[in-house]
Amino acid sequence: MQLDLNLLTALDALLDEQSVTGAAERLHLSEPAVSRTLGRIRKATGDPILVRSGRTMLPTPRAQELHEEVRSLVLRARAVLSPEVQLDVAGLERTFALRCHDALTSALAPALIDHVSRVAPGIRFRFLGEASLDTTDLGRGLIDLEIGSAASGPGDIAFEHVADDRLVGLARRDNPLLSGDVDLDSYTSVPHVIVSRRGRFEDSVDTALAATHRRRRVVASLVSTAGALEIVRDTNAVVTVPSVIAGRLVSDGALRGFALPVELPTVPVVLAWPKRFSSDLAHGWLRQVVRDEVLGVLDGSPDGVRERVISSASG
């Protein structure tokens, strides 16, 4: 037997009105149409449901037993087939998987967890690092939200350009490079380390230097910022990172940020998520919270370490 939810809706109206005419008016249908539906209900249940008594119709004992259950089923069906209109954040229990660069995680996670633990204690986060190779985890829904710099991709992924960040240099506080102005000659005279999830030895800095007919000496390529910083703290090597990361790293006094002597394009900060999550109220709340915390981290970077330009598309 194929189930027809319309039968439940009609049965609910018939039991409430105890009249084909009343049920027809309530359902905005003709009386013959409701009479035919009542016939289908009788056939499906094997019970008359409503029997005529004089000028009225009375429910059978079986119909009386079904009345409350039918009403509950109709209300539940309406809830399932209606769009969500309200989200109980305080009562939300869910685990969200976020993927971003390890250094951005260290800058973002404390503020994000502090805020969410106060307003939505049932939320847990799984922070995942960037993979060395491109994956389909985001499209498959294994990742709820990715924070990166790519603003385009497969058609099943949605993107939001939240902000732009500047690249800055980092060196240990007593690095001889910082004893004077950092110009192209002094900048290219020191060793450099690169953070690259693919192990590359060149990035946008090398492209900009090539335009000035200069090269730098890259001594190491590391997949994590933490590893690069250990080298920078103990040697004369320097590293180039987004200022959102530098702002947190220079706070302990061991490192100093410096403006790069070459013009580099800004680094976009982009949220990406599976499009099918776009209408989910809980995921929409997550995106808003992450967006606000990313902007808060950017605003909290020390003066002189970064320059940020909020994208007109941040909406």
C-alpha positions in Angstrom: 0.0 0.0 0.0 1.3 3.4 -1.0 1.0 5.9 1.9 -0.7 9.2 1.2 -0.2 12.0 3.8 -3.2 13.8 2.3 -5.4 11.0 3.8 -4.1 11.9 7.3 -4.8 15.6 6.7 -8.3 14.8 5.5 -9.0 12.4 8.3 -7.8 15.0 10.9 -10.3 17.5 9.4 -13.2 15.0 9.3 -12.7 13.9 12.9 -12.5 17.5 14.0 -15.5 18.7 12.0 -17.5 15.4 12.1 -18.9 16.6 8.8 -18.0 16.3 5.2 -19.2 19.8 4.5 -17.2 21.2 7.4 -14.1 19.3 6.4 -14.4 20.4 2.8 -14.5 24.1 3.8 -11.5 23.7 6.1 -9.5 21.9 3.4 -10.7 24.3 0.6 -12.0 21.3 -1.4 -15.3 20.4 -2.9 -17.7 18.1 -0.9 -17.6 15.4 -3.6 -13.8 15.4 -3.3 -13.9 15.0 0.5 -16.5 12.3 0.2 -14.3 10.3 -2.2 -11.3 10.8 0.2 -13.5 9.5 3.1 -14.2 6.4 1.0 -10.4 5.9 0.5 -9.9 6.3 4.3 -12.6 3.7 5.0 -11.0 1.3 2.6 -7.5 1.8 4.1 -8.6 1.5 7.7 -11.4 -1.1 7.3 -13.6 1.1 9.4 -16.6 3.4 8.5 -14.8 6.2 10.6 -18.0 8.4 10.4 -21.5 7.1 10.4 -24.7 9.2 9.8 -27.0 9.7 12.7 -29.9 11.8 11.7 -28.5 15.0 10.2 -25.1 14.6 11.8 -22.2 12.2 11.5 -20.7 10.5 14.5 -17.2 8.9 14.8 -16.9 5.2 15.3 -15.0 3.9 18.4 -12.0 3.2 16.1 -12.1 6.8 14.9 -12.2 8.1 18.4 -9.2 6.0 19.3 -7.3 7.3 16.2 -8.2 11.0 16.7 -5.3 12.1 19.0 -2.7 10.0 17.1 -3.9 11.4 13.7 -3.6 14.9 15.1 -0.1 14.2 16.4 1.0 12.7 13.0 -0.3 15.7 11.0 1.5 18.2 13.3 4.7 16.2 13.1 4.5 15.9 9.3 3.9 19.7 9.0 7.0 20.3 11.1 9.1 18.0 9.0 7.9 19.6 5.7 8.1 23.2 6.9 11.3 25.3 6.8 13.1 25.9 10.1 12.2 29.3 11.4 14.0 29.3 14.8 17.2 27.9 16.2 17.7 27.1 19.9 21.4 27.9 20.1 21.7 27.3 23.8 20.2 23.8 23.4 22.1 22.9 20.3 24.2 19.7 20.5 26.4 19.2 17.5 30.0 18.6 16.5 31.4 20.8 13.7 34.5 20.0 11.7 36.6 23.0 10.7 39.7 23.0 8.5 42.3 25.7 8.2 46.0 26.3 8.4 47.5 25.4 11.7 48.6 28.9 12.5 45.2 30.3 11.8 43.8 27.6 14.1 46.0 28.8 16.9 44.9 32.4 16.4 41.2 31.6 15.9 40.4 28.6 18.1 40.8 30.3 21.6 38.4 33.2 20.8 35.9 30.9 19.0 35.8 28.3 21.8 35.5 31.0 24.5 32.5 32.6 22.8 30.7 29.3 21.8 31.2 27.7 25.2 29.3 30.6 26.8 26.3 30.7 24.4 26.1 27.1 23.1 27.7 24.7 25.6 26.6 21.6 23.6 28.8 22.5 20.6 32.1 20.7 20.0 34.7 21.6 17.4 37.0 19.2 15.5 39.9 21.3 14.1 41.6 19.7 11.2 44.8 20.7 9.5 45.2 21.4 5.7 45.9 18.3 3.7 49.1 18.1 1.6 46.9 17.3 -1.4 43.5 18.5 -2.5 40.7 16.4 -1.2 36.9 16.1 -1.7 36.3 16.1 2.0 34.5 19.4 1.9 32.2 18.5 -1.0 31.4 15.2 0.7 30.3 17.0 3.9 33.1 15.5 6.0 34.2 19.1 6.6 31.6 21.6 7.8 33.6 24.8 7.2 37.0 25.5 5.6 38.8 28.8 6.2 41.4 29.4 3.5 42.3 31.7 0.6 40.6 30.1 -2.4 37.5 31.9 -3.5 36.4 29.5 -6.2 36.0 25.8 -6.7 33.5 23.1 -7.6 29.9 24.0 -8.1 28.7 22.2 -5.0 30.8 24.4 -2.7 29.7 27.9 -1.5 32.2 30.6 -0.8 32.2 33.9 1.2 35.1 36.4 1.0 35.3 37.7 4.5 38.4 39.9 4.5 41.8 40.5 3.1 45.0 40.3 5.2 48.6 41.5 4.5 51.7 39.5 4.6 54.4 40.5 7.0 57.8 39.2 8.0 58.8 37.6 11.3 62.2 37.4 12.9 63.6 36.7 16.4 63.9 39.9 18.3 67.7 40.1 18.3 68.0 39.1 14.6 70.7 41.4 13.1 68.3 42.1 10.2 66.2 44.2 12.6 69.1 46.4 13.7 68.3 48.8 10.9 65.8 49.4 8.1 64.7 46.3 6.3 65.4 47.0 2.6 65.7 44.7 -0.3 69.4 44.1 0.1 69.2 43.2 3.8 66.0 41.2 3.3 67.6 39.0 0.6 70.8 38.6 2.6 69.3 36.5 5.4 68.1 32.9 5.1 64.4 32.3 4.7 62.0 29.5 5.6 58.7 28.9 3.8 55.5 27.4 5.1 54.0 25.2 2.4 51.6 22.3 2.7 53.0 21.0 -0.6 56.7 21.4 0.3 57.3 24.2 -2.2 60.4 26.4 -2.1 58.9 29.4 -3.8 55.8 31.6 -3.3 54.5 35.1 -4.0 57.5 36.7 -2.3 59.8 35.1 -4.9 57.6 36.4 -7.7 57.8 39.9 -6.3 61.6 39.7 -5.8 62.1 38.5 -9.3 60.5 41.7 -10.6 63.3 43.6 -8.8 66.0 41.2 -10.2 66.7 39.8 -6.8 66.5 36.3 -5.2 66.3 35.1 -1.6 67.9 32.0 -0.1 65.2 29.6 1.1 66.8 27.1 3.4 63.8 25.1 4.4 60.1 24.4 3.5 57.8 23.2 6.3 54.2 22.1 6.3 53.5 23.8 9.7 54.0 27.3 11.0 55.0 25.9 14.4 58.0 24.2 12.8 59.0 27.3 10.9 58.8 29.4 14.0 61.2 27.1 15.9 63.8 27.8 13.2 63.1 31.5 13.2 63.4 31.7 17.0 66.8 29.9 17.1 68.5 31.2 13.9 68.8 34.3 11.8 66.2 32.9 9.3 63.0 34.8 8.8 59.5 33.7 7.7 56.7 35.5 5.9 53.2 35.0 7.3 49.7 36.7 7.2 49.5 39.4 9.8 46.5 37.7 11.5 49.0 35.1 12.5 51.9 37.5 13.3 49.8 39.5 15.7 49.4 36.6 18.0 53.0 35.4 17.6 54.8 38.6 18.5 52.8 39.0 21.7 55.3 36.9 23.7 58.2 39.2 22.9 60.4 36.6 21.4 59.6 37.6 17.8 59.2 40.8 16.0 57.2 41.6 12.9 58.5 43.8 10.1 57.1 45.3 6.9 58.3 43.6 3.8 60.3 45.6 1.4 58.3 44.4 -1.6 54.7 45.0 -2.6 52.7 41.8 -2.3 49.0 41.1 -3.0 46.7 40.8 0.0 45.7 37.4 1.2 42.0 36.7 1.0 40.3 35.1 4.0 37.5 32.9 2.6 34.9 30.7 4.2 33.9 27.6 2.1 31.2 25.0 2.9 29.0 22.5 1.1 26.1 24.3 -0.6 23.7 21.8 0.8 24.5 23.1 4.3 23.5 26.7 3.3 19.9 26.5 4.4 20.7 24.7 7.7 20.1 27.2 10.6 22.8 25.7 12.8 25.4 25.9 10.0 24.3 29.5 9.3 24.9 30.3 12.9 28.3 28.7 12.8 29.3 30.7 9.7 28.2 33.9 11.4 30.2 33.1 14.6 33.3 32.2 12.7 33.0 35.3 10.5 32.8 37.5 13.5 35.7 35.8 15.3 37.9 36.0 12.2 37.3 39.7 11.9 37.8 40.1 15.7 41.2 38.4 15.5 42.2 40.6 12.5 41.1 43.7 14.5 43.2 42.6 17.4 46.4 42.5 15.5 49.0 45.0 16.9 49.3 48.4 15.1 52.2 48.4 12.6 52.1 44.6 12.2 49.3 44.4 9.7 47.0 46.3 7.4 43.6 44.9 6.8 41.1 45.8 4.1 37.5 44.5 4.8 36.1 43.1 1.5 33.1 44.8 0.1 31.7 41.3 -0.3 31.7 40.5 3.4 28.0 41.4 3.7 
